[in-house]
Amino acid sequence: MQHARSDMVRVILWMTGGLVSFSAMAVSVRALTGTFSVFEMQSFRTAGGIIILLALALARPALRRELPPRHFGLHLTRNVIHFMAGLGWVSALTVLPLATVFAIEFTMPAWTALLALIFLGERMTVSRAGSVLLGFVGVLVILRPGLASVHPAALLVLGAALGYAITFVITKKLTATIGTYTILVWMNGIQLPLALAGSDPAFLTRLGPGTILPALAMGLTGIASHYCVTRAFRYGDATVVVPIDFLRVPLIALVGWLFYAEGIDLFVLAGAAIIATGILWNVRSETRR
């Protein structure tokens, strides 16, 4: 019981780092929109990740032993799917309100729970199922389908949600035998050439005083977010980790309101409350195991 409680605390702390990083990345995307394409933004993210990871390998020689990949097929599959999902996510961020993008994305836990049940054999407890269900209901309350028009870009986010769910399940499988560093190195190493292939060869010449910091932030938050999520998976099942990620919705809604004057209405607040209820229920249940 004490061990389960300790692991749950670690999951919460690592996911908190992930939530902050993902939100900061969304702000960076907004700052770069209009100057750089989605491929070029992904180039900043993956190049920054490679630089940080190789610097760590130079500082800590022991990490160099983790560079050769195991299960390369899984790495390749995971990262091609993740890259395509990332393109959809970034594209949607350029045209939709931040809270809308993050809310639609949270159809992902339903996919993750189903895929984890089928491919990882994870147990679907009442609290886990309830947390996912309440999270999905909260998202529906925020989006109000049928009561408000849905932008075509919402379909990109739905596709990204399914793609991220697949990569989360593969990540959980990889973390059973492979360290976080290896996963992150090959994530950026595989995705950087894909991003550069769709970028203007001279895109770096468009960097200016207003875009240098957001470009650097893309690289830093990109690696930080995935490091935090990968670490969280070491201490909790996918169906425990992912529902906590629902907190991104109210957090990014607050960011959108503060920085971009995006309105927060009662539906957003009500949906956030439903999401939080599901998370707290699951956390309480997991710490009692």
BELPEBEL-V869178 format. One record per residue. N is the residue number from 1. SS is DSSP state (H for helix, E for strand, L for the rest). PSI is psi in whole degrees, 0 to 359 (none if undefined). Layout:
N|SS|PSI / N|SS|PSI
This chain:
1|L|314 / 2|H|321 / 3|H|317 / 4|H|320 / 5|H|319 / 6|H|316 / 7|H|321 / 8|H|323 / 9|H|317 / 10|H|317 / 11|H|314 / 12|H|316 / 13|H|315 / 14|H|320 / 15|H|330 / 16|H|316 / 17|H|320 / 18|H|319 / 19|H|314 / 20|H|319 / 21|H|315 / 22|H|320 / 23|H|318 / 24|H|325 / 25|H|321 / 26|H|319 / 27|H|321 / 28|H|319 / 29|H|315 / 30|H|320 / 31|H|331 / 32|H|345 / 33|E|136 / 34|L|338 / 35|L|325 / 36|E|149 / 37|L|170 / 38|H|326 / 39|H|319 / 40|H|324 / 41|H|320 / 42|H|329 / 43|H|318 / 44|H|316 / 45|H|310 / 46|H|324 / 47|H|318 / 48|H|320 / 49|H|316 / 50|H|315 / 51|H|314 / 52|H|316 / 53|H|320 / 54|H|326 / 55|H|321 / 56|H|322 / 57|H|325 / 58|H|322 / 59|H|330 / 60|L|89 / 61|H|333 / 62|H|333 / 63|H|337 / 64|H|334 / 65|H|344 / 66|H|358 / 67|L|317 / 68|L|130 / 69|L|144 / 70|L|150 / 71|L|51 / 72|H|327 / 73|H|320 / 74|H|319 / 75|H|314 / 76|H|313 / 77|H|312 / 78|H|315 / 79|H|332 / 80|H|316 / 81|H|317 / 82|H|322 / 83|H|315 / 84|H|319 / 85|H|320 / 86|H|322 / 87|H|317 / 88|H|318 / 89|H|312 / 90|H|319 / 91|H|317 / 92|H|324 / 93|H|335 / 94|L|344 / 95|L|340 / 96|L|155 / 97|L|144 / 98|H|315 / 99|H|326 / 100|H|315 / 101|H|310 / 102|H|326 / 103|H|312 / 104|H|323 / 105|H|334 / 106|L|20 / 107|L|346 / 108|H|317 / 109|H|327 / 110|H|316 / 111|H|316 / 112|H|314 / 113|H|318 / 114|H|314 / 115|H|321 / 116|H|324 / 117|H|317 / 118|H|314 / 119|H|336 / 120|H|348 / 121|L|22 / 122|L|147 / 123|L|142 / 124|L|91 / 125|L|168 / 126|H|317 / 127|H|324 / 128|H|313 / 129|H|319 / 130|H|322 / 131|H|316 / 132|H|316 / 133|H|314 / 134|H|325 / 135|H|317 / 136|H|319 / 137|H|318 / 138|H|320 / 139|H|318 / 140|H|322 / 141|H|320 / 142|H|318 / 143|H|328 / 144|L|57 / 145|E|135 / 146|L|336 / 147|L|338 / 148|E|148 / 149|L|147 / 150|L|125 / 151|L|142 / 152|L|331 / 153|L|344 / 154|H|330 / 155|H|327 / 156|H|320 / 157|H|322 / 158|H|317 / 159|H|320 / 160|H|322 / 161|H|316 / 162|H|318 / 163|H|317 / 164|H|324 / 165|H|317 / 166|H|316 / 167|H|327 / 168|H|317 / 169|H|318 / 170|H|322 / 171|H|316 / 172|H|321 / 173|H|319 / 174|H|322 / 175|L|349 / 176|L|333 / 177|L|352 / 178|L|142 / 179|L|161 / 180|H|320 / 181|H|315 / 182|H|316 / 183|H|317 / 184|H|322 / 185|H|312 / 186|H|336 / 187|H|310 / 188|H|324 / 189|H|325 / 190|H|322 / 191|H|334 / 192|H|311 / 193|H|325 / 194|H|319 / 195|H|317 / 196|H|328 / 197|H|331 / 198|L|8 / 199|L|155 / 200|L|128 / 201|L|335 / 202|L|25 / 203|H|334 / 204|H|337 / 205|H|347 / 206|H|359 / 207|L|136 / 208|L|184 / 209|L|327 / 210|L|353 / 211|L|349 / 212|H|311 / 213|H|315 / 214|H|324 / 215|H|317 / 216|H|321 / 217|H|326 / 218|H|316 / 219|H|317 / 220|H|311 / 221|H|331 / 222|H|314 / 223|H|322 / 224|H|318 / 225|H|315 / 226|H|328 / 227|H|314 / 228|H|315 / 229|H|318 / 230|H|319 / 231|H|322 / 232|H|322 / 233|H|339 / 234|H|338 / 235|H|357 / 236|L|153 / 237|L|161 / 238|H|324 / 239|H|354 / 240|H|316 / 241|H|312 / 242|H|317 / 243|H|329 / 244|H|330 / 245|H|346 / 246|H|335 / 247|H|345 / 248|H|329 / 249|H|302 / 250|H|329 / 251|H|313 / 252|H|333 / 253|H|320 / 254|H|318 / 255|H|315 / 256|H|323 / 257|H|318 / 258|H|318 / 259|H|334 / 260|H|11 / 261|L|32 / 262|L|124 / 263|L|147 / 264|L|116 / 265|L|181 / 266|H|330 / 267|H|320 / 268|H|315 / 269|H|318 / 270|H|317 / 271|H|319 / 272|H|322 / 273|H|320 / 274|H|317 / 275|H|312 / 276|H|323 / 277|H|315 / 278|H|319 / 279|H|312 / 280|H|323 / 281|H|312 / 282|H|318 / 283|H|315 / 284|H|319 / 285|H|318 / 286|H|324 / 287|H|346 / 288|L|351 / 289|L|none
